[in-house]
């Protein structure tokens, strides 16, 4: 009788066991929740309210990494300034780079903006290409497929469930993309200015031209000379929108807007970055609504 009870408990434990999955950013976390469902417990390490390049390495992040079964990172150098020391200190063999429980999503993305050469003279550039691919909703199916594959690798007993979740999610997401792409058709040929190259994947997808950045170079604060040059370029090109993210200073964008008549719109760079963008669909809809209105 005791053996039967023990076997039953072990079976139940297997059925309802949760994998601890850490993702570096919220969009990756949102996709992981869709694919993992009740079988995974997802922790997002980097708050979408802050600069993704410079997440504060709090002790709470270390404790999450120590118990993680899987770590999913954005990659392309976006986490380089904060994650490597945490992974090393966590001393968790499961999630070390190259281990089964480590997934660098950028390896499966067709990267854009790859520099011809790498030099500090060009600012804080990413040698592998622009890391902000998650702003393009068409990258979500790629993320979902890779996450489903990885979950099945580390938890093969639930592989069929992950595959079923993936198929259901892709069906829903493809329907969303059809509607979203139709909505974005009205924004083609628009011209914008960004603070940083955060939205290049989104803009390229939908035929929107970025004529310049408030940053003269990635990670370099705007100078008076550059700001004046950008004001003139905005006037010459008839730019109506300045895309401002939540974490860069806003004073310069407001100054440029006052001089040009362009509108400053705060656009989320990650799920939950602004109020009303807490789900995947809401994240992309918020970008569209604020950019296209």
N, C-alpha and C positions, 0 to 999 in steps of 0.2 A: 504493500500500500504506500509506504514511504517513497519507494522508487517511482511509483506512478505519479505521486504528487510532485516530487522533485523534477521529473521529466516534463510535467505539465507547466510548472513554473519556468523552467528553462525555455520551453517553447514559447510561452507568453512573453517572456523577456526578449526573446529574439524577434517576435512579431512587433513589439512596441518599442524596441530599442531606438534611441535617437542618436544620430551622428552630430557631433559638435563641429559646425562649419563656420569658419571665420572668413569674412570677405573684407577687403580693404576699403571698399566704398559702397554706398547705398544702392546704386543701380545694380551692381553685381549681387548684392544681398537680396534685392527684390526678385531678380530672376531665379536665384537659388531657392527661395521660398516656394516659387511656383513649381519648380521641378521636384524638390525634395518633399514638399508637403509636410505631413505629420511625422515623417521619418527623420527630419533634420531639425536641429536647433541652430538658427543662424544668428551670428553676432557680427555687426558691422563695426569695424575698428575706427574708421575715419568719419567724423561728423561732416555732413554736407554743408554745414554753415561756415566751414573754414577752408582755407587754401589746401587743396589736396596734395600739393607738393611738400607741405610742412605741417604734418599732423603732430601734435604734442605727444611724445611717447610716455603716456601715463602708466603707473603700475598696474592699473586695471586691465590695460591692453595686454600686459605681460601674462597675467593670470589667464586671460582668455586663450592666448596662444599656447600656453602650457597644457591645456586640456583639449585642444583642437584635434580632430581627426583629419580635417581637410582645411587648407588655407588657399583661398582663391584671390589672386592679385590682379590688378589692372595691367601692370607691366609697362614696358617701354620707358622705364626709368622714372615713372611718376612717383613711386614709393621710395626711391633711392635715398632721399634725405631723411627718412625716419624709420623705415621698416627693418632693414638688415640688422641693426644692433638688437632690436627686439627679438627677432627670430633666433639670433645667436644666444641671447640671454635666456630665452624660453627653454632651450635645451630639450626640445621635443623632436625626436628623430622622425616622427611621422610627417612633419611639415617643412623639413629642410628642403631647399631648392634641389630638384632632381629626385626627391622622394615621391612615393606613390600619392601621398597626401598633399602635394603641392601642385597648383595649377596656375600658370601664367597665361592669362587670357589673350594677351597681345600676340602670342605666337600663332594665333589662329585668325588674326585680323589682317586685312590688306591695308597696311599703314600708308599714310600720306605725309607729305612735308618732310621727307627724309633729307637731311642736309648733305650737300656734296662733300663738305669737310666739317670737322668739329674743332671749334676754337672758342676760347672764352671771349674773344673779341666780338663774337656774334651773340653774346648773352647766354642765358641758361637754356641752351638748346638740347633736344633729345636726339641722340645719335640714331636711335632705332626708328624715329619718326614721331609725328604728333600723337601723344598718348590719350587724347580726349575723344576717342572713338565712340564712347557710349552715348554721346549726344545725337547720334544717328540711329533712329529707331529700327533701321534695317540691319543693324548689328545685333539686335536682341536675339533673333533666331540662331545666329552663330554662337552667342554666349550660352543660350539654352541647350543647344546640342552638345557642346563641350562639357557643360556642367552635368548633364545626364550621363554622358559617357564616363566621366570621372567618378560620379557617385556609384555607378554600377561596378566600377573597378574596385573601389574600396569596400563596397557593401553588396557583393554579388547575390546574396540571398533575396535582395529586394530589387534586382535589376529590372524585372518585368514591371514593377510599379513605377520606377523612374521613367521607363520607356513610355508607359501609358500616360503618365503625367506630362511628359514631353509632347506627345502627339496631341493631347487635349489642349495644351497651351499653344502650340504652333497653329492649330486650327483657329483658335480665338485671336491670336496675334496677327495672323495673315488677314483676317477679316478687318482687324483694326487698321492695319497698314493700308488696305484698299481705301478705306474712308479717309485716313489721314493724308495719304498722297493726293487725293482729290481736293482736300482742303488746302493743301500747300500749293496747289497749282496756281492759285491767285497771287502767290508771293514771288513768282518767277520774275526775273529782271530787276528786282529790288536791289538797292545798294545800301550797305551798312558800314559802320565802323565798330570794331571791338576794342575792348581794353587789352585783352590777351588772346592768343589763338585758341580759344576754348571751343569755338563753335564751327571750326572749319569743316568737319565731317558733315554736320547738319547743313551748312550753307552750300557745300559742294553737291550734296544729294539733291537739293531743291533749287539749284540754279541761281542762288543769291550771291552777289559779289561783295566781298569785303575789300574796301578800297584802302584800308589802313588800320593800324592799331594805335591806341593811346600810348602804349609802351613803345618806345623807339626800337627796342630789342627785348626779347623775352627775359622777364625778371628785372628789367632796368626801368627805374622811375622816369616818367616823362619830364623832359626839359622844356624850358620856355620856347626855345627855337623849334623843337619838334612839334610842340602844341600849336604854334602859329602856322607852321607848314601844314599841319593836319586840318586846321580851320580853313585854310585856303583850298585844300583838296576837297573838303566836304562841300564848300560853296560851288566849286567848279563841277562837281559830279552830281549835285542835287541830292545829296544824302539826307534822308529824313529820320533815320534811326541810329542811335548810338547804343550798342549792346553792352550793358553794365552787369557784371556778375556780383555776387553777394559779398565777396571778401576783399576785393581791391578798393582802394580809396575812391570816393565818389566826387570829390571836389573838382577834379580836372574835367570829368565828363559834364558836370553841370556848367562849368565855365565855357566849355566848347559849345554846349547847347545854347547858352545865352548869346554867344557870338554868331551862331549860324542858323538858329531857329530849328535845329534838329531836336528830336525828342529822345530823352534818355529812358530806356526801358530796362528794368532789372530782369534778367533771364536766368533761370536755374541751370546749373551745370551738372547737377546730380539730383537724384530722387530726394525730395524733401528739402531742397535748398531754399525754396520760398514757400509761403503758405499756399496750400492748395495743390502742391505737386508731390504728395506723399505716396502715390502709387505710380506704377510704370506708365499707365495710360495718361494719368494726370500730369506727369512730368513732361511728356512730349506735347500734350495739348496746351499746357501753359506756355511752352516755347512758341508754339504756333500762334496762339491767340495774342501774345504780347508783341510778337514780331510782325504779324500780318494785319493787325487792326489799323 
